Amino acid sequence: MDPGSLFAGVLFGSVGMAYMVYGKKQQNYTALLSGLGLCGLPYLISNLLFLSIISIALIVLPFIIKSG
């Protein structure tokens, strides 16, 4: 694991934790599931590019579903 992947994992995991807390308090299951995905994704994907693309998609997903 290189330092870039480690930093990205910590960053996206932190965002995922915030999404999980928000989703649980507001009963927004899209945000809750996105948060769970963001927390678990760094353990499954070690490639920095794929990790970043999928994580950004999970970050944007609740906004797309909410406005759509």
trRosetta pair geometry for C-beta under 8 A, 3 or more apart (Angstrom, degrees):
i j d omega theta_ij theta_ji phi_ij phi_ji
1 5 5.3 -119 -163 82 82 126
1 6 5.7 95 147 -59 114 94
1 46 6.4 -113 -102 -143 78 106
2 5 5.3 93 58 11 74 101
2 6 7.1 -140 99 -5 38 93
2 48 7.4 -55 65 -48 117 123
3 6 5.4 -57 -146 39 36 115
3 7 6.1 35 158 -19 70 105
4 7 5.9 -55 -146 37 28 108
4 8 6.2 26 156 -15 64 109
4 48 5.1 -2 120 -104 116 148
5 8 5.7 -56 -143 41 30 110
5 9 6.1 36 155 -24 64 107
5 42 7.4 141 171 -152 84 97
5 46 6.0 15 -151 -166 156 61
5 47 7.8 -141 -100 169 122 4
5 48 5.1 -116 -79 -78 78 88
5 51 6.6 105 -135 19 84 161
6 9 5.7 -54 -148 34 28 114
6 10 6.6 25 155 -15 62 104
7 10 5.9 -56 -150 37 32 108
7 11 6.2 30 153 -18 66 110
8 11 5.6 -56 -143 40 32 112
8 12 6.0 19 163 -8 69 110
8 42 7.1 169 105 -107 81 114
8 48 6.0 135 5 -140 156 86
8 51 5.6 103 125 115 137 130
8 52 6.2 -77 -150 -74 141 85
8 55 7.4 177 171 17 103 161
9 12 6.3 -57 -135 45 24 100
9 13 5.8 27 161 -21 61 115
9 42 3.2 104 -129 -148 99 151
9 43 8.0 102 -144 -46 126 51
9 51 7.3 -51 -72 -175 73 147
10 13 5.7 -57 -140 40 24 114
10 14 6.4 29 158 -23 61 106
11 14 6.0 -57 -154 31 26 110
11 15 6.7 21 152 -12 62 106
12 15 5.6 -50 -146 39 37 112
12 16 6.1 44 150 -24 65 106
12 38 5.1 -137 164 -168 88 95
12 41 6.7 -61 127 70 137 120
12 42 6.3 151 70 -50 117 111
12 51 7.2 -151 5 164 159 98
12 55 4.3 -60 -128 -149 141 145
12 59 7.9 -108 -135 -55 88 114
13 16 5.3 -52 -146 36 32 117
13 17 6.5 37 153 -23 64 100
13 38 6.6 172 -100 138 32 84
13 39 5.2 75 -139 -123 76 58
13 42 6.0 -56 -53 7 106 137
14 17 5.7 -48 -149 30 33 112
14 18 6.7 32 151 -15 62 102
15 18 5.7 -54 -153 36 35 112
15 19 6.4 36 149 -19 66 105
15 35 8.0 -142 125 -119 60 74
15 38 5.8 -89 89 167 90 153
15 55 7.8 99 67 178 135 109
15 59 6.2 -18 150 -103 142 113
16 19 5.5 -53 -147 36 34 113
16 20 6.3 36 154 -22 66 103
16 34 7.4 -143 -125 129 76 65
16 35 4.5 127 -172 -159 64 58
16 36 7.1 169 -175 -32 112 8
16 37 7.1 -144 -126 74 121 51
16 38 2.7 -167 -82 91 111 108
16 39 4.0 -167 122 -46 142 71
16 41 7.8 179 -73 19 149 104
16 58 7.8 7 -95 123 96 133
17 20 5.6 -51 -148 33 32 113
17 21 6.5 31 155 -16 65 104
17 35 6.6 122 -78 -167 10 111
17 39 6.3 92 -60 -85 69 115
18 21 5.9 -53 -147 37 32 109
18 22 6.2 30 155 -15 65 109
18 35 7.2 -150 70 -117 43 118
19 22 5.7 -57 -144 42 30 110
19 23 5.9 29 158 -20 66 112
19 31 4.9 -146 -171 179 87 83
19 32 7.2 -179 141 -91 83 23
19 34 5.3 -86 164 92 151 97
19 35 3.2 -169 92 -75 99 100
19 38 6.3 91 33 26 138 139
19 59 7.8 -134 -65 -119 140 62
19 62 7.3 -179 -145 -17 115 147
20 23 5.8 -55 -139 39 27 110
20 24 6.2 26 160 -19 63 108
20 31 7.7 -171 -79 136 24 81
20 32 5.8 69 -131 -139 56 61
20 35 3.4 -168 -51 131 71 146
20 36 6.3 100 -93 -54 112 64
20 39 6.9 3 -35 -27 136 133
21 24 6.0 -57 -147 36 27 108
21 25 6.4 19 159 -12 63 110
21 35 7.7 180 7 -143 53 163
22 25 6.1 -63 -146 41 27 105
22 26 5.9 -4 168 8 67 117
22 28 6.9 -24 131 48 85 124
22 31 5.4 -70 97 147 104 145
22 35 7.6 160 45 -58 88 141
23 26 6.5 -68 -131 53 22 92
23 27 7.7 34 172 -144 55 6
23 28 4.7 -103 -130 75 66 81
23 29 6.5 95 -174 -107 113 18
23 30 7.3 -149 -121 69 119 44
23 31 3.5 -169 -79 93 101 92
23 32 3.0 -169 131 -56 141 71
23 33 7.4 -168 -166 3 163 50
23 34 7.5 160 -60 42 144 86
23 35 5.7 -149 8 5 132 130
23 62 8.0 -125 -85 -103 107 145
24 27 7.5 16 -172 -76 25 43
24 32 5.9 103 -56 -104 63 116
26 31 7.2 35 63 47 120 143
28 31 4.3 38 108 20 114 114
28 32 6.5 156 91 -18 61 88
28 62 6.9 61 152 -148 126 126
29 32 5.2 -52 -140 39 40 117
29 33 6.0 36 161 -16 71 105
30 33 6.2 -57 -145 40 26 104
30 34 6.3 27 154 -18 62 109
30 61 6.7 -146 175 128 106 97
30 62 4.7 143 119 -110 110 81
30 65 5.0 -151 -138 76 162 150
30 66 7.3 -159 68 -52 149 83
31 34 5.6 -54 -143 39 31 113
31 35 6.2 36 155 -22 64 106
31 62 4.5 45 -78 -105 76 151
32 35 5.7 -55 -152 34 28 113
32 36 6.6 28 151 -17 62 103
33 36 5.5 -47 -146 35 37 113
33 37 6.4 39 153 -19 64 104
34 37 5.6 -55 -151 38 32 113
34 38 6.2 32 152 -20 66 106
34 58 4.7 157 -155 179 90 88
34 59 7.1 137 170 -87 128 26
34 61 5.4 -180 -98 67 129 121
34 62 5.5 -102 1 -38 154 104
35 38 5.6 -53 -143 36 31 110
35 39 6.4 29 157 -17 64 105
36 39 5.9 -57 -148 36 30 109
36 40 6.3 9 161 -3 65 114
37 40 6.2 -70 -142 47 27 98
37 41 5.7 42 162 -44 67 109
37 58 5.0 -146 97 -133 127 146
38 41 5.9 -39 -133 15 25 120
38 55 5.9 86 -125 -139 87 88
38 58 5.3 -177 -65 112 90 140
38 59 7.1 76 -89 -67 135 76
39 42 8.0 -66 177 20 27 97
40 43 5.8 -59 -170 34 57 113
40 44 6.6 38 145 -13 82 112
41 44 5.8 -71 -150 41 39 105
41 45 5.9 -15 174 21 80 111
41 51 6.6 139 141 -140 108 80
41 54 6.2 -168 -154 108 142 123
41 55 6.1 177 95 -80 154 89
41 58 7.3 -157 -37 -2 152 157
42 45 6.9 -74 -122 57 27 77
42 51 6.4 57 -104 -146 65 129
45 50 5.3 -126 -171 104 132 111
45 51 4.6 171 107 -80 119 84
45 54 6.8 122 -1 37 169 142
46 51 7.5 -50 169 -48 4 126
47 50 4.3 54 86 22 113 109
47 51 6.2 173 85 -15 55 90
48 51 5.6 -58 -142 40 28 114
48 52 6.2 28 160 -20 64 108
49 52 6.0 -58 -150 35 26 109
49 53 6.4 22 157 -16 64 108
50 53 5.8 -54 -143 37 32 109
50 54 6.1 21 164 -10 67 110
51 54 6.4 -62 -143 43 23 102
51 55 5.9 20 161 -17 62 117
52 55 5.9 -60 -139 41 24 109
52 56 6.2 23 163 -18 64 108
53 56 6.1 -58 -148 36 25 107
53 57 6.5 25 153 -18 61 108
54 57 5.6 -54 -150 36 33 114
54 58 6.4 31 152 -17 66 105
55 58 5.6 -54 -148 38 34 109
55 59 6.4 37 152 -22 65 103
56 59 5.5 -49 -146 33 35 114
56 60 6.4 25 157 -12 66 108
57 60 6.1 -62 -145 42 29 103
57 61 6.3 51 153 -48 64 100
58 61 5.5 -32 -143 5 33 125
60 63 5.7 -67 -167 44 55 111
60 64 6.0 52 143 -24 84 107
61 64 5.8 -59 -145 36 32 110
61 65 6.2 23 164 -13 68 109
62 65 5.9 -58 -141 43 31 106
62 66 5.9 34 160 -24 66 111
63 66 5.7 -52 -139 36 28 113
63 67 6.3 11 166 -5 63 111
64 67 6.5 -67 -145 45 23 96
64 68 5.8 18 161 -21 63 123
65 68 5.9 -62 -135 39 25 111
